[in-house]
């Protein structure tokens, strides 16, 4: 007897969903409602840092649900301060604002930049953003995003953005030369939705120096590439720099919705009471999830694991695929990897699903792997064993 195909007729049709409904998970494996098992190479799009059903996380969240789920920000929330203190320690920055999503964190960063400008007497602040970037789907973050396809139909977009190419310091200098309204430079250390495109270390250092020279805010969106995914707490740390503003989300709560904006001395006092706020941001359940996620990551050595297993996975994928006509490269860092092919390959997402592997395709031709940070070398080898034949067959037949 054929199992019924899952459907969601009362849910808005905003996602091109695959024909499967997930039921539960354990570690790096998830099961659908028909009992089929999958290897999770996607982690809910870089969200499930600790995988599924982690034995240290689950009891902590159960305890918190029984104590208190929500308390508004009229009052102090103890785990907000605990989590903020830890993020300050890990980042070398000074203060944190909590929200619930990466979009909200990026929106807050944009507001910080604008108020930074207004406080300096700039009536129409300009924020530098990048080609192929993605910062969210609100009107402001959509305007900052460098993807015309998802902007279409939502104009007029918000003004005040200046777009430049990646890794080209001369282009940045030329685009901003003589413009007194520039207040910030805003980018992802590794672009996620744009196709796993890393900023070079030397470029990051040059942008930091330029921001210091011009008195601009350096704002780094670490929503997808942060939280240990590259083998350091935050991807920009490979360049030895510290931003002025850093939005976080996704992996910070291991699946519990949480966002944060971490600010350094230049930006930490811009917002004052009444300037910004959120109902759900920093609630007891979300901040407990953040506190416990960071604790478990440290206890279990997950940064080192991300770096070690990520390099093993990258090397194995390169070894299996690099000689194939149509293969471009494997790029990224740690457990944020993209396999670029020379043609659109969205069908691979479906083929991998059928073969028992969860992944995504982004920027039309880049296979994205962002598995939980608990992944083992053996599980990485399983991913390669499933994915490599699919890619080989696809390139041979396309």
N, C-alpha and C positions, 0 to 999 in steps of 0.2 A: 504493500500500500504506500503510495506516494504521500509524503508529508506536505501539508499546506504551505504555500509560500507566504512568509510574513508580510503583513501590510499595515499601514497606519492611516486609515481613511479620514480620521478626524484631526490629524496633525497637519499643520501647514506644510506644503510640499516645497520645503526650502533646501532639502538635501537629496542628492542623487544616491539614495541608499542601495546598498547591495542586498540581495534577497536572503538575508539571514538575520535572526534575532538572537542576541547573546543572553545567556542565562546566568552563568557564574564563572569564576576563575580561581586558580590556585597557582601561585608562583608566576611562571611565564606562560601558563596555559589557560585557555578559556574554552568554555563549552557553549554551544548554541542550544536553543530550545528543543532541538531534535537529538541532542546528545553527541553531536560531532565535536571533536577536539581540534583546537587550533594552537599553533605556536604564535605568541604575540610579539611581532616585530614592530608594532606601532605604539603601544602603551597609551592608547587613547589620544594619540597625537602628542607624544612627549609629556604625558600627564602622570601616568602610573609609575612613579619613580621606584616604588618598592614592589612592583608587580601587583598581584591580586591576593587578597586574603593573608597578608603578611602576619605571621604569628606574634610579632611585637606590636604592630600597629593596631590590629583589630581590638584587642582588649582595652587599649588606651582610648579608642574612640567609643567603645561601648560604655566605658566608665564616664566619659564626658557627656554622652547623650543622656545618661541617667542623672547627671548633675545639672547641666544647663546647656541648651543648644544656642540660644540667642539672648543677647542683652544689648540694648542700644548704646550708642556712644555718648549719652548723657552721663555715663558712669565709667569709671576705670575698669578695664578688663585685664586681670593679672597676666594671662597668657599673651595678650598683645605686647605687653612690655617685655616679657621673657623672649618672645620671638623677635621683637625689634632689637633687643640687646644682642641677640645672637647674630642677626643679619648685619648689624653694625660691626660686630667683631670680625665676621667673615669677609666683609667688603672693604673695611677700612674707611667707611663713611660715617655719618653721624646720627641721622634720624630717619624714621620710617612712617609712611602713611599706608594704612591697609584698606583694601577694597576687595572685590570678589572675583574679578576676571582680569585677563591681560588687556583687553580693550579698555577697561576702566583705568588700569594702571597707566596705559599710554595716553589716555585722555587727560588724566591728572598731570602727566609730564608736559603735555602741550599747554595746559593752563599755567603750570609753573613757568614755562618759558615765556608765555605772553605777559604774565604779571611781572616777571623779571625785567622785561622790556619796558613796560609801563612805569615801573618803579624808577627806571632810569630816564623817563621822559620821552620814550619812544611810543608814539601814538599808534603806529601800524607795524608791530613786530613781525619779522620774517624768520621762519625756521627752515633750515636747510634739511632736505630729505633726499632719498636715493631712488634711483631707477631699480625696479624689480623688488622694492621693499613691500612688506606687509605689516600693518600695525593695528588692524581691526576693521570693523564694518559700521561703526557709528559714522555720522556725517564728517566729523573732524578727523577721526583716524583713517577713514576711507579717503579723505582728501590728502592725507599724508602718504598713503599707500601708492606705490608705483606700479599699478596694474589697471590699465584702462578698461579691461574686460569686466572687472567687478565694479568699476565706477559707473559704467554705462547705465543710464536710466535714473540716476540719483542726483543729477545736477539741479541747481548750481552748487558746485562744491565750495568748501570754505577757502577763502583766499589766505594769503600769508605764508605760502610754502614755495620754496625754491629748490628745484630738483637737479641733482648732479649724478654722474656715473660713479660706480664703485672703484676704489683703489687708485684714484687719480687725483693726487694732491694739487697738481697744477690746475685741473678743471675746477676744483673747489675754490682755489684762490682767485681764479679768473671770474667765476660766477658771482663771487661775493665782493670783488674789488670795488671800492668806492661806495658800497651800500651801507649807510649808517643804521639801517633798520634791522640788520641781522642780529639775532639774539641767541641762537642755539643751532647745534648740529645734532641730528637725530637719526640713529641707524641701529641695525641689528649687527652684532659681531659676526654671526653666521646667519644669512638670510634663510628662513625656513621655507615659507610658501613660495618664495621666488626661485627656489631650485637648489638649496644647500650651497649658497655662495658665500665663502668666507672673506672677511676683511683681512688683508695682509697685516702682519705684525708691524712692519715698518710704517705702513699707512696709518695704523691706529696711533702710533707714537707721534707721527706728523700732525694728525688731527688734534691730538691732545695739546701739542705745542702751539698750534694755530689758535685753538680756543683760549688758551692762556694769554696769548699775545693780544687777541682781539677782545678779551673779556666776554666771550660767549660761553653758554652752558654746553658742556659735552654730555649728551643724553643717549644712553645705550640701552636699547630694547633687548633685554635678556630673557624675555618671556619663554621662548622656545629653546634657546641655546644655553640658558643658565641652569642653576640648581644641579651642578655636578655632571651634567651630560657630557661635557668635553674632557673631563678628567680634572678640572679645577672647578671651584664653586661657581665661578662665573667665567664665561669664555674669554672676555677681554683681559682676564688676569694672565693669560699666556703672553700678553704684550707688556706686562709690568706697569700698566696704567691704572688710574682710578678715575671713573667718571664723576660728573657732578650730580647726575640724576640717572637712576637705573630702575625701570619698570621690571617687575617679576610676576609670575603667575604659574600656570601649568603644573610643573613638578613640585612646587613648594608644598602642596598639601596632599600629595600622593592620591589624588582623585577627589578630595574634598575641595570645593571651589574656594579659592583664595587668590588675591592679587596683592601686590605691594609696590610702593614707590620708595626706593631707598635714595636718600639725598645726602650730599656732602655739604661742607660748610657754606659754599656759595649759594646753595638752593634751599637749605633746610629751614630757614626762617621766612621764606617768601610767603607761604600760606599762614594766615592768622585766623582765629575763630571767625567763622562766617564766610571765609573764602572758598571752602570746599568741604564736602562731606558725603556720607553714604549711610544708608540704613543698615545694610548687612555687613559692611566691611569690618574686619577684625572681630567678628563674633566669636564666642568662646569655643564652639566646635571647630571652626576653621583654623583659629590660631593654635588650638591644641594639636590639630593635625600637622600644622607647620612645625611646632616645637618637637613633636615626636618624630616627624620625618627627618629633621636635621640630626636628632639624637641617634636614630637608627643608622643613618648614612655614615655618621662618624664611627659608631660602634662596629659596624660591619665592613668598614673600609671601602665604601662604594665609589669614592672618587678614584682610588687606585684601580678598582675593578673596571670602571668605565674606560679608563685610559688603556688598561692592559687588554681587556676583551675587545674593546673597540678597535684597537690596532690589529689584533688577531683577525677580526671580522673583515676589516678593510683589506688586509693583505690576502686573505683567502678569496675574497670576491675578485680582487685584481688578478690573482693567479688563475682563477677559473675563466675570467671573461676577457682579459686584456687583448687577446689575439683575435677576437671575433670582429669581423667587418660590421660596422654599426655601433660598436662600443666606443664611447668617448673617454670617460674616466670615472673612477671612484674618488669622491672628494668629501671633505668634512673633517671632523675631529671627534675622537672618542666614540660615543654611541649616538652621534648625529651624522649619518652618512647618506650620501646621494650617489646613485649610479646613473650617470647620464648616457643616454643612447642618442643616436643621430636622427631619431624620428619619434613622433608621438607614440606613447606606449601605455595609455590608460587601461587597455585590455589586460595588462599584466596584473593589475589589482584584482580583477575577477579570477584570473587563472591561478594566482597564488591562493586566493580564498578557497577555491575548489581543491587545491593541493594541501590545504591545512595550514596556511601561513597568512597572518595579517600584516599588511604594509599599505603604503599609499603611493600614488604617483602625483607629483607636483610639477608645476611649470610645464605640463604636457609630456615632457620627455625625461623626467628625472624620477627614478624609483627611490623613495625615501624610507630609510630604516631608522627608527628612533625607539628601540626596545627598552623595557625597564632596566634600571641600572643594576639589578640583581642577576642579570644574565650570566651564565657560565660559558666557558670555552666550548664545552660540549653542545650547549644550546646554540651558540653561534655557528658551530659546524652544522647543526641541523638546519639552520636558516639557509646556509650556503647550499646544502644538499637538496633542499626543496627549490630554491630560487634559481640557481645556476642553470639547471636543465630547462626551466621555463624561459629564461632570457635567451638561451642558445636556440631553442625552437622558434621563439618569436623572431629573432634576427635572421634566422635561416629562411623563414617563410614570408617575411614582410617585403 
